[in-house]
Amino acid sequence: MARIVYLSTENIFIRVSCLPRSSKVSPRYLGFPSPMSQKFSLTQEAYERLRADLLSCRLKPGERLRINDLCKLLSVSLGAVREALSRLTSEGLVSAEPQLGFRVAPISAVDLKDLTMVRTEIEGLCLRHAVAAGDLAWESRIVAAFHRLSRTPHNAPDDPQRLNDDFASAHADFHQELVSACTSPWLNRMRDMLFAQSARYIALSVPLARRDRDRNQEHRELMDAMISRNADRAVELMTAHVNLTTQILIDALAEQANTAPVKRIGADAV
């Protein structure tokens, strides 16, 4: 005997109406999200919100991450928060301490110098691969990303001491488009991880910066070098660009601590 299920969608009505009485129709069959997909969605949302707060340094380096507080803040379950924190730990943005829980990964001048050295090496390889493989569509994406970046204010409109979230997004997109023609999954994966780690230091450098720089000019020169397929020039410019941000932050931290400036990083850092 058939069981009639009245739904607004005619196609579903026809298919369900011919099921036997004993049949069970899953929510997914009826067009509703399954419990598993809902759980994944909540976990993904928790992960993305926490990651954004980590990269912008709204969650400060070294800060204790209390799971119960995060559950309330994000309106998700304890399991969703734990899974999100585990993913962020694997990315190096969160540190897990036995018996103590989770903390935001700390920062240091030593870590920053090491990160800068590795990032410039990997970024350089990605740039060279992109120059070799890039096409007209790739060039167009770079130009579009630069246009958006150059028109986006660097500092937050409501707080000049904080990096504008829109700029951070446009900046990440521009640098991603520069290397988007790189076809090596491993290089791209490593580059993405290193860039995310650098994003925290970039956010921290905003209120500490004591020197002016022409970011638009730096990015324009990078764009021009890539589009003209001058890989050596692009790598040189990228190295100087990254080293300058690093040196600004190290100098500012040294000034804060009333210590002598740390030896500069890279011949191109000014």
N, C-alpha and C positions, 0 to 999 in steps of 0.2 A: 504493500500500500504506500502510495506516495505521500510525502508531507509537503504542504504548500508553504513556502516562505515568501512573504510579501516584502519586496524591496523596491526602491525607486528605480533601480537600474534594470531594464528589461532583460538584458542578456543574462544577468545573474539569476533573475527570477526563473528563467527557463531552465537553467542548468541545475539549480537547487531543487526545483519542483519535482524533478524525477528521481530524487534520492529516496531510498527506503526509509521507513520510520526510524530504524535503528541507527541510521548513519549520523555521524557527528560532523558538522561543518566547522572547520577551523576559522578563527577570526581573519586570518590572512586570505582564505578562500573568498570570504565575503568582502574583501577589500579593506579590512582593518589591519593596522600594524600588529604583528605578533608580539607576545611578551619579550621574546628574545631581541627583536629589533628595537623595541622601546628601551630595553636595558642598554643596548649598544649606543643608542642615540643619547641617552642621559650620560653615559660614561664619556662619550666623545665630546659632549658639550662641556662637561667638567674638565676634561683634559685641555680643550681649547681655551677656556676661560683662565685656567690656572697658568697655562703656558704664556698667554698674553700678559698676565700680571707679572710673571717671572721675567720675561724679556724686557718689559717696560720698567722693571725695578719697583713696581708698586708693592711687590713682595720683596723686601730688602735682603741682600745677601746675608746668610747666616741666620735669618729669622726662623723661629720654630713654627712648624706647620702642624697645627692641632686638627686632627681629623674631624672631631665633633664640630669644631667651629667652622670648618670648611663645608661640612654637610649642611649646616644651617645657612651659611652664606650662599651656597650654590643651589640649595633646595634639592639635593640629590641624596641617594642612600650612601651608607658607609662603604658598601662594596664598590660603588661607582668612584668614590673619592680614592679608595685604596688602589684601584686599578689605574686611575689617572696618574696617581703619584708614582706607581711602579713604572709606567711608561716614561714619565719625566725623569725618573732616576736613571733609566737606561740611556737617556739623552744627555745626562750629566748636568741637568738643570736643578736637580734635587738630590740631596744625599740622604741615605738611609743609615741610621745609627742603631745598632742592636740594643734592644731594651729601652731605647730613648725615642724612637719614632723618626720623623722626617724633618729635615731642615732645608731651607733654600741653600743651594750650593754656594760656598764662600768665594770671595774673589781675593786676589793679591797681585802685587806688581810682578812677582815671579811667574804666576800663572798667566798674566796678561802678556808678558814677553814671550813665553813659550807658545801661547796661543797665536800670537801675531806671527811668529816665525813659521809655525806649521801652516797657518792659514794662507800666508803669502805664497808658500810653496805649492799648496794644492790649488789655490785660486789661479796661480800662473799656469799650471798644467791645464786646468779647465778652459782658460782663455785661449790657449794655443789650440786645443782641440776644437773649440767653437769657431775660431778663425778659419781653420782648415775645412770645417764641415758646413759653415753657415751659408744660407741662401738669402734671396731678396726678402722673403717673409721674415726671416730672423732680423735682418737689418731694420725692417719696418717696425718690428716690435721694440727694438732698442730705441728708436727715435720716439715712438709713442710713449714709452716708459720715461724717457728723459723729459719729454714735454710735461708730463704729469708731475714729475718730481720737481722740476724747475719752477712750477707754478704753486707748489705747496709750501706754506710757511714752515720753517724749521721748528720754531718753538710753539708750545701750546698757547692758543689765544687767551685762555683764562689763567695761565700760569707760565710766565716767561722763563721760569727756572726748570721747566719740564719739557721733554721732547714731545712734539706734537705726534699723536698716534697716527694721524693721516700721513705725516712725513715719514714715520718709521715704516709704514706699509708701502708707500711709494718708493722709498729707498731700497727696501728689500726686493721689491718687484724689479727695479732698474738693474740691480746687481744680478738678479736671477736671469733676466733677459740677456745680459751680456754673455752668460755661459750656457744659455738654453740650447745652443746647437751642439754642445758637448754630448757625445754619444756613449760615454763610459758610465754605466750605472754606479760603479764603485766610487769613481771620482765625484760624481754628483752627490752621492750619499754622504761622503766625507765632507764635501764642501758645504752642504746644507747644515750639517751638525756644527761645523766650525763657525759658520756665519751666525747661527743662533746664539752660540756662546759669545761671539763678538757683540751682538746686539745689546746684551746686558751692559757691557762696558761703554758702548756708545751712549746709551741712556744715562749712565752715571756721569759721563763727561760733560753733559750739557750745563748743569749748574756750577761745574768746577772750571770750565774753560776760561782762560785768561788771555787768549790771543784770538785775533780775527782770522778767518780763512774764507776763501771764496769757493764754497762748495759747488756752486753751479759751474764754475769754470773747471774745477777738478773733474766733475762728472761729464761735462761737455768734451773735455780732452780725451777722456776714456772712451766716450761714444765715437768720437772721430777716429781714434786709433783703431777701434774694432771694425768700424765700417770700411776704413781704408785698408783693412787686412794687414795692419802692421803689428804683428804679434809681439815683437820685442818691445816696441814702444808701449803697447797696452800693458804688458807685464811690468815694465818700469813704472808706469803711472799708477797702476794698482798697488804696487809695493809702497810707493811714496804716500799714496792716499791712506792706506791702512796704518802705516808707520806713524803718520802725522797724528791720527786720532789717538794712537797708543801713547805717543810722547806727550800730548796735551794732558792726558789723564794722569800719567806718571808724574809729570811736573807739578800738576795741581795737588796731587796727593802728597808729594814731597814738601810742597809749600805749606800745606795744611799741618803737617807734622813738624814743621820748622826744621827740616833736614836739608842737606845739600841735594840739589837735583841729581837724579839718577842719570848715569851715562846714557846718551841718546841711542836710539835704536835705528840702525840702518843709515847708510850714507845719505839717503834722500830725505830723511826726516828733518824738518826745519821748524 
